[in-house]
Amino acid sequence: MRRSAAKTAFRPTLAEVARLAKVSPATVSRALNNPNIVAEETNRRIQEAVRQTGYVPNLLAGGLASSRSRLVAIIVPVLARSVFNEMIEAMTEELMAARYQVMLSLSGHQDEHLPAIVDSVLARRPEGIILTGMVTDPLLRERLVSTGATIIETRHLPGEPIQHVIGFSHHAVGVAVAQAFHELGRRMPLIVAPDTVRSLERQNGFTKEMARLGVRRVSTITMPMPSSVGQGRAALAEFLDNGGKADCVMCGADWQAHGVIIEAQRRGIRIPEDLAVFGFGNTDFAESMEPSLSSVNIDGRQIGVAAAQILVERSPGPPTFRDVGFSLIRRESA
């Protein structure tokens, strides 16, 4: 039985790109890894040569030679009905423009998969790890620090940062919503929120501020993730059916707030005259609802760009600790 000769696929080399662009191979390597340090005309010729030859850089080999993998891991709890998407898109745009490869992982609603994900990520020698969850396990924190990778915590302000922080205070969000309701003369608050650490921080800020303002009783309904319109409806229905009374509701997500409004309207409760409602996340449907939904806006794009810039610039100096803040978007519901 005759064996047919195996065909060897032609793979263009770095040297061929250099010859076509009339530069040295070292210049081609610099242009592909960091185009900002190469003259614009030279970079244009190199990119044209890459296009003509179909050259694909061997990033793994380059990473092994320079101890740089150009890999960044972004770890978020979930994507479905997520408030993280704008941040992820901004990070990815910035990092890919700087020739980084992005690996996205999902840690689960309660970050239950975080330890396993960190193990998997670290095996790939990432240059950076961008976290949204709160890492409280001392051994896991130690492992992250010992890798030498740039660690960036986002969307919260930890008391003991691992390294860099780009976020906002969830406690301060709860305080601000409590103040907004109090200014409206509301004194019978209800919280409908998911059972996450971040949400619990907002609840804590809300309850403490209401107490400071003289409102001692705050009713709370905590529900498992993921948040949904159905959760909001069910929570308000159960509360009212059990004789509960409220004149304002702080929700842990816009989806739950949407459900609260639907259930209130079904029962003839006027929004906001009888019941003021605040959501969280300022999702794209909040403005187009009837009535439009008041919500807490977090500039996810600002967080994403700032986190990516820390990795790209890799400037010496102390770790970044940046509070990007938040804003209350007041609409018809409150």
C-alpha positions, 0 to 999 in steps of 0.5 A: 500500500502506497503512502501519499506524500504529506503536503507541508503547508507554507508558512510565511516567516518573519524574515520574509515580512522584513524583506518585503517591508525593507526593514530588519526582522527586529523592527518587524518584531517591535512593530508587531508587539508594540506598534507605538514605538515604530515610525508611522510609515515603517509600521504601514509598510510592515502591516502591508507586508504582513497582509501580503504574505499572510504572516501570523505572529507566533505569540507563544514563542515571543512570550516565552522568549521575553517572559511576556505572554500578552495574555490578560484574563478578565473574570466576571460573575456572569454575562446574562442580564449583566451590568459588566458588558460595557466594561468588558467591551471597553477593556477588550477594545483597548487591550486588543488595540495594544496587541494583547489577547483577552481570555474571559472567564465566568466565576458564577453568581457568588464567585463560587468558581473563582478558585478553580478559574484562578488556577486555570488562568495562572497556568497560562502565565497571564500578564494581567488579571482583571477581577470583579469579584471580591477575593477574601481567601488569604491563600488565593490572594497570596497566589495571585500576588506571587505570580508577578502578574498585574492584578486589577480589582474593579467595580468595588473599593476593597479595604485591603486591595491586592494591587490596583483598584478601579471601582466605586463604593457600593455602600455609598450607593445605598446611602445616596438612594436612601437620601433620595427617597428621604427627600421625597418624604418616603418613610416606609422603605423596602429593599428587593435585592440579590444575595451577593456581597456587592448587593449586601454592601448597598443594602447596608449603606441604605439601612444605616443611612435611613436609620441616621435619618430617623427611619428605623424599619427597613423591610428586606427581601433577598433573592438568589441570582440571577436577577429577573423581572419575575423576581421583582414581581414575586417579591412585591406580591409576596410582601403585599399579600403578607400585609407589608406596607411600603412607599419606596423600593430600592432594587438590586438590579433594574430587572427586579425594579421592572418587575416591581413596577409591573406588579404594582401597576397590576394592583392599581398602585401608582408609580411614583405617587404611591410607590417610588422605585429605584433600580441599579445598573441603568440598563438600556431599557430603563429610560424607555419603560412606562413610567421610566425607571430611576436607576444608579448609573456606573460608567462601565466604559470608564472602568474598562478603559482605565483598567486596560491602560494600567496594563498597557502603560505598566508605569512604575510607581505605587498601585492605582486606587481610583474611585470612579463614583456613580450617579443617580439617574432620576426619572419618573419612577422616583 
